[in-house]
Amino acid sequence: MATVAENRYGKEGVRLVRVHRSPYNGNTFDEWTVRVLIEGDFNSSYTDADNSKVLPTDTMKNT
């Protein structure tokens, strides 16, 4: 019987942007590109078709 050795998944290339608004110094713009990885006990999603513990990757991107 097969076993799940490691449970990790995520989304690559998620862009985060923050604008700091200042009437005195002008606006500054920070931008990051990150990778979001989630680890956990997701065995039931593979063995029992129970996806209640799984977070969709588009939700990671839009949060």
MODELLER restraints for C-alpha pairs under 7 A, 6 or more apart:
rsr = mdl.restraints
at = mdl.atoms
rsr.add(forms.Gaussian(group=physical.xy_distance, feature=features.Distance(at['CA:4:A'], at['CA:43:A']), mean=6.62, stdev=0.5))
rsr.add(forms.Gaussian(group=physical.xy_distance, feature=features.Distance(at['CA:7:A'], at['CA:39:A']), mean=5.71, stdev=0.5))
rsr.add(forms.Gaussian(group=physical.xy_distance, feature=features.Distance(at['CA:7:A'], at['CA:40:A']), mean=5.96, stdev=0.5))
rsr.add(forms.Gaussian(group=physical.xy_distance, feature=features.Distance(at['CA:7:A'], at['CA:41:A']), mean=6.62, stdev=0.5))
rsr.add(forms.Gaussian(group=physical.xy_distance, feature=features.Distance(at['CA:7:A'], at['CA:42:A']), mean=6.17, stdev=0.5))
rsr.add(forms.Gaussian(group=physical.xy_distance, feature=features.Distance(at['CA:8:A'], at['CA:37:A']), mean=6.60, stdev=0.5))
rsr.add(forms.Gaussian(group=physical.xy_distance, feature=features.Distance(at['CA:8:A'], at['CA:38:A']), mean=5.56, stdev=0.5))
rsr.add(forms.Gaussian(group=physical.xy_distance, feature=features.Distance(at['CA:8:A'], at['CA:39:A']), mean=4.50, stdev=0.5))
rsr.add(forms.Gaussian(group=physical.xy_distance, feature=features.Distance(at['CA:8:A'], at['CA:40:A']), mean=6.92, stdev=0.5))
rsr.add(forms.Gaussian(group=physical.xy_distance, feature=features.Distance(at['CA:9:A'], at['CA:37:A']), mean=5.59, stdev=0.5))
rsr.add(forms.Gaussian(group=physical.xy_distance, feature=features.Distance(at['CA:9:A'], at['CA:38:A']), mean=5.60, stdev=0.5))
rsr.add(forms.Gaussian(group=physical.xy_distance, feature=features.Distance(at['CA:9:A'], at['CA:39:A']), mean=6.88, stdev=0.5))
rsr.add(forms.Gaussian(group=physical.xy_distance, feature=features.Distance(at['CA:10:A'], at['CA:36:A']), mean=5.25, stdev=0.5))
rsr.add(forms.Gaussian(group=physical.xy_distance, feature=features.Distance(at['CA:10:A'], at['CA:37:A']), mean=4.30, stdev=0.5))
rsr.add(forms.Gaussian(group=physical.xy_distance, feature=features.Distance(at['CA:10:A'], at['CA:38:A']), mean=5.88, stdev=0.5))
rsr.add(forms.Gaussian(group=physical.xy_distance, feature=features.Distance(at['CA:10:A'], at['CA:57:A']), mean=6.10, stdev=0.5))
rsr.add(forms.Gaussian(group=physical.xy_distance, feature=features.Distance(at['CA:11:A'], at['CA:35:A']), mean=5.83, stdev=0.5))
rsr.add(forms.Gaussian(group=physical.xy_distance, feature=features.Distance(at['CA:11:A'], at['CA:36:A']), mean=5.26, stdev=0.5))
rsr.add(forms.Gaussian(group=physical.xy_distance, feature=features.Distance(at['CA:11:A'], at['CA:37:A']), mean=6.71, stdev=0.5))
rsr.add(forms.Gaussian(group=physical.xy_distance, feature=features.Distance(at['CA:11:A'], at['CA:57:A']), mean=5.88, stdev=0.5))
rsr.add(forms.Gaussian(group=physical.xy_distance, feature=features.Distance(at['CA:12:A'], at['CA:34:A']), mean=6.73, stdev=0.5))
rsr.add(forms.Gaussian(group=physical.xy_distance, feature=features.Distance(at['CA:12:A'], at['CA:35:A']), mean=4.47, stdev=0.5))
rsr.add(forms.Gaussian(group=physical.xy_distance, feature=features.Distance(at['CA:12:A'], at['CA:36:A']), mean=6.49, stdev=0.5))
rsr.add(forms.Gaussian(group=physical.xy_distance, feature=features.Distance(at['CA:13:A'], at['CA:33:A']), mean=5.59, stdev=0.5))
rsr.add(forms.Gaussian(group=physical.xy_distance, feature=features.Distance(at['CA:13:A'], at['CA:34:A']), mean=5.59, stdev=0.5))
rsr.add(forms.Gaussian(group=physical.xy_distance, feature=features.Distance(at['CA:13:A'], at['CA:35:A']), mean=5.79, stdev=0.5))
rsr.add(forms.Gaussian(group=physical.xy_distance, feature=features.Distance(at['CA:14:A'], at['CA:33:A']), mean=5.44, stdev=0.5))
rsr.add(forms.Gaussian(group=physical.xy_distance, feature=features.Distance(at['CA:14:A'], at['CA:34:A']), mean=5.20, stdev=0.5))
rsr.add(forms.Gaussian(group=physical.xy_distance, feature=features.Distance(at['CA:14:A'], at['CA:35:A']), mean=6.18, stdev=0.5))
rsr.add(forms.Gaussian(group=physical.xy_distance, feature=features.Distance(at['CA:14:A'], at['CA:61:A']), mean=5.97, stdev=0.5))
rsr.add(forms.Gaussian(group=physical.xy_distance, feature=features.Distance(at['CA:15:A'], at['CA:32:A']), mean=5.74, stdev=0.5))
rsr.add(forms.Gaussian(group=physical.xy_distance, feature=features.Distance(at['CA:15:A'], at['CA:33:A']), mean=4.50, stdev=0.5))
rsr.add(forms.Gaussian(group=physical.xy_distance, feature=features.Distance(at['CA:15:A'], at['CA:34:A']), mean=6.42, stdev=0.5))
rsr.add(forms.Gaussian(group=physical.xy_distance, feature=features.Distance(at['CA:16:A'], at['CA:31:A']), mean=5.67, stdev=0.5))
rsr.add(forms.Gaussian(group=physical.xy_distance, feature=features.Distance(at['CA:16:A'], at['CA:32:A']), mean=5.12, stdev=0.5))
rsr.add(forms.Gaussian(group=physical.xy_distance, feature=features.Distance(at['CA:16:A'], at['CA:33:A']), mean=6.25, stdev=0.5))
rsr.add(forms.Gaussian(group=physical.xy_distance, feature=features.Distance(at['CA:17:A'], at['CA:30:A']), mean=5.76, stdev=0.5))
rsr.add(forms.Gaussian(group=physical.xy_distance, feature=features.Distance(at['CA:17:A'], at['CA:31:A']), mean=4.51, stdev=0.5))
rsr.add(forms.Gaussian(group=physical.xy_distance, feature=features.Distance(at['CA:17:A'], at['CA:32:A']), mean=6.52, stdev=0.5))
rsr.add(forms.Gaussian(group=physical.xy_distance, feature=features.Distance(at['CA:18:A'], at['CA:29:A']), mean=6.01, stdev=0.5))
rsr.add(forms.Gaussian(group=physical.xy_distance, feature=features.Distance(at['CA:18:A'], at['CA:30:A']), mean=5.23, stdev=0.5))
rsr.add(forms.Gaussian(group=physical.xy_distance, feature=features.Distance(at['CA:18:A'], at['CA:31:A']), mean=6.50, stdev=0.5))
rsr.add(forms.Gaussian(group=physical.xy_distance, feature=features.Distance(at['CA:19:A'], at['CA:27:A']), mean=6.81, stdev=0.5))
rsr.add(forms.Gaussian(group=physical.xy_distance, feature=features.Distance(at['CA:19:A'], at['CA:28:A']), mean=5.82, stdev=0.5))
rsr.add(forms.Gaussian(group=physical.xy_distance, feature=features.Distance(at['CA:19:A'], at['CA:29:A']), mean=4.65, stdev=0.5))
rsr.add(forms.Gaussian(group=physical.xy_distance, feature=features.Distance(at['CA:19:A'], at['CA:30:A']), mean=6.35, stdev=0.5))
rsr.add(forms.Gaussian(group=physical.xy_distance, feature=features.Distance(at['CA:20:A'], at['CA:27:A']), mean=5.58, stdev=0.5))
rsr.add(forms.Gaussian(group=physical.xy_distance, feature=features.Distance(at['CA:20:A'], at['CA:28:A']), mean=5.15, stdev=0.5))
rsr.add(forms.Gaussian(group=physical.xy_distance, feature=features.Distance(at['CA:20:A'], at['CA:29:A']), mean=6.37, stdev=0.5))
rsr.add(forms.Gaussian(group=physical.xy_distance, feature=features.Distance(at['CA:21:A'], at['CA:27:A']), mean=4.58, stdev=0.5))
rsr.add(forms.Gaussian(group=physical.xy_distance, feature=features.Distance(at['CA:21:A'], at['CA:28:A']), mean=6.68, stdev=0.5))
rsr.add(forms.Gaussian(group=physical.xy_distance, feature=features.Distance(at['CA:42:A'], at['CA:53:A']), mean=6.50, stdev=0.5))
rsr.add(forms.Gaussian(group=physical.xy_distance, feature=features.Distance(at['CA:44:A'], at['CA:50:A']), mean=5.52, stdev=0.5))
rsr.add(forms.Gaussian(group=physical.xy_distance, feature=features.Distance(at['CA:45:A'], at['CA:51:A']), mean=4.86, stdev=0.5))
